[in-house]
């Protein structure tokens, strides 16, 4: 068996090499049809477009993306071609929740946002949004959730004009939640954060969900946070809203036209990072193990030992603050200093952990 793997997926090399006779590591953006023609498995990130142009005529029977999102995969064509594909849902949800927690703390420390007196609107409450909800509640914020697709699981309880309590039990252990319309998010929230997949068509399309009309409708002057997909927020409309004072400030991790973020918007936002909200080592190892599991299940292979988390350095200094483990301002400063390094910063991301190792003592 031959496996082609994006060479920027960390921690996976030793384990995945146990599964195949040949494993080839290539730059994700540079993988070509010739590279995969005789491969059985393709393991990618978001930078590889998995479509007919890449895969037609190849031996590939399994495509695995080590990411939550899969909008870089032409799922309809793969299904028709008999090529199985899978993603890693929820793998980095804890990492994004960490990013949000640290961002909210910085907004409080540097922008004067009183978290306990503020309302946050969470647009999308799946694997990531539900953890962000828990973080916001722990910080003392009032939380409103907008997720019409999830609410339709029990549509009789959902009123698009009013907030309602809805009890849902599912495989993520989600319990009682407050679902509101997007209109109510626009009216009531001091912070609005997006955690939805990118869909361009259909009843719940999210492409430019936050567009010029959205920003014009805002009753308050909120902070905007986007860690979902760049195209969920119309970047030019956001820039205009910032310039006109309709939005107080913004935290943007995902951008239209990546890896070339709009220079004016990057300069304007409070925090601008190179699509790394989910880049903790914890999230990456979760994804790695899900990739290995998918390959083993598909081909009936014995499972190797799970990939272990890297440990923090011995000189790590921990005072008990979440910002000791991760400060998104560090990533923002690097990107703002040289936006042309967007991909370089992603591909050479430093060790980041969501939790301290047991050996690390609080000082």
Secondary structure by P-SEA (a helix, b strand, c coil): cbbbbcccccccaaaaaacccbbbbcccccccccccccccbbbbcccccccccccccccccbbbbccccccccaaaaaaaacbbbbbbcccaaaaaaaaaaaaaaaaaaccccccccbbbbbccccaaaaaaaaaaaaaccbbbbbbccccccccccccccbbbbbbbbccccccbbbbbcaaaaaccccbbbbbccccccccccccccccaaaaaacccbbbbbbcccccccaaaaaaaaaaaccccccccccccccccccaaaaacccccccccccccaaaaaaaaaaaaaaaaaaacccccccbbbbbccccccccccccccccaaaaaaaaaacccaaaaaaaaccccccccccccccc
